[in-house]
């Protein structure tokens, strides 16, 4: 494996960040496609840790490291790397994966919506000309099928919810407190 202590440090810190660990494990349990990516490898690693019955409490993250090295040449060597760079890469990659999956789901929804011909809309119900069925529109959905709630932006993922923020630094004089 070479020098991977930078990776181990970040993985341990993220694993013990309970909201992150829970989201990763939830992602694993709800993952529809079997396409392997860095997030699925991380989810499998966390699952092995949670369900592991090893006495040593240690395991080698071979699958995760191999995927990391395959996807990013910066980490494809035996040199020591910066933990901060690895953390940024991992979180950004996971967020990109989630965004791509959200976009794919939205595109699929839009394609399906475009197949439905709407005849009438009244009292939060749609009547389709296909089979005459009445479909209830959720309160936060407009007639076009778009979510009316601004918080459901495609750019937000649970990675952003957990880690995005603004760092504010204030310097104060210890003598006069200004």
N, C-alpha and C positions, 0 to 999 in steps of 0.2 A: 504493500500500500504506500510506502514512503511516509513522509511527514503529513499526517492528517490530524494532528492535535488541534489545529485551528478549526477544523470541521467538527471534531468531537466536542469542543467547547461550545460552539454555536448550537449544535444539535441537542446537547444536554440542557442548555439554557432555554431553548425553545420547547423542549419536552416538558420542562418544569414550569413553563408558562401555561397554566391550566386552561385558560380560554383558547389558546392556540392549539394545544394538544387535543382538546375536545372537538374543535372544528376540523382538524386534520383527520381524526378518527371517524367523525361523522361523514366527512367527504369520502373516506374509504368505503363506508357502509352504504352510501347512496350513489356511488359512482356507477354510471350506466355503461359507459364504454370501457373496454378493456385495454385501451391504448395506453401504453406505458409512457410516463413522463416523470419529471423530477418530483412532482407533487404526489403521484401514486407511489413512487418509490419511498418517499418520506412517510406516507401513510402506512405503507407496509412495514417499514422500520418501526414506527411508533406502535403498530399493532403487535409486532413481535416482542417489543419491550413490555407492553401491557399484559400480553397473554403468556409471556415467557415463564418457564418453570426452571430456569437455570439457577444453579446454586451460586455461581460466581456473580451474577447480575451484569455480566458483560457479554456483548456480542459484536461481531464484526459487520459493519454496514457495507458489505461488498457490493450488493446490488445498487445501493444509493450512490456510493463512490464511483462505481463504473458508469452509471448514468450521468453523474455530474461531469466526469472527465470526458465522456463522449459528447456532451452538449456544449462544453465550454473549455477551450484549449488552455485558458489561464490556469485551470486546475488539473490539466492533464500532464502532470510531471511529479517528481518526487521531492520537489522543493517545498519549503515552508511557505505558507501563504498568510495573508492578513485576514484575521477573523472578521473584521469589520467589512472588508470587501466581500467575503463569502456570505455574511449575513445579508448584505444588500442584494447580492446576486440571487440568493435563495428566495428572499421575500419578493423581489421583483419578478422572478421567474414564476413563482406560485401565483402571484397576482395576475400575470399575463395569461397563465393557463386558465384561471377562473374567468377572466374577461373573455377569452376566446370561446370558452364553453357557454358563457352567458349570451354572447353574440350569436353563436350557432343555434342556441335554443330560441332566441328572439327571431332569427331569420326563418327557422322552421315554423314558428308560430305565425309570422307574417305570411309565409307561403300558404299555410293552411287557411288563414283568415281570408286571403285573396281568392280562395276557391269557393267560399261561401257567399252566395248572393243574398243580400238582405232586402226583404220586401218592405217591412214595416218595423218601427221602433216605437214602443209606448210603455210607460210605467215600468221602466227598467227591464223590458222584455224585448227580444228580437224575434221576428218571425222570418224564417228562411223560406225561399221559394222552392227549395229542393224537396222537402218532405212535409212542409207545413208545421214543423215543430216550433215550439216557443222555447227560447233559451233565456234564462235569467242573466242579466248583466251584473257583475259585482259592482258594488258602490264606488270602488276606486278605479273602475275601468270606464273609459269613454266609448262612444259608439264605434270609433275606429279600432278599438281593441288595445289602445295604448293605456298604460297605467297613468292615472291622473296625478298620483302622488309623486312629487319631485324627488323624494328620497329614494325612489326605486331606480335611480340613474344607473345605466349600464356600466359606468366607470367605477362604481363603488363595489368592493368585494369585502369579505370578512377580513382579509389581510389589511385593507385600508381602515376598516372599523377598529381593528386592534392596535395598529401601529402608526397610523397617520396622525400627525398633529403638528403643532407649531411650537418650537422651542423659544421661550422668552427668557432673556437673561437681563438681570438688573444689577447694576453696580452701585453700591452705597458706601459712602464714607463712614467709617466706624466712629469717627469723632463727632461730626455734625449731622450725620444721617441724611445727607442730601445726595 
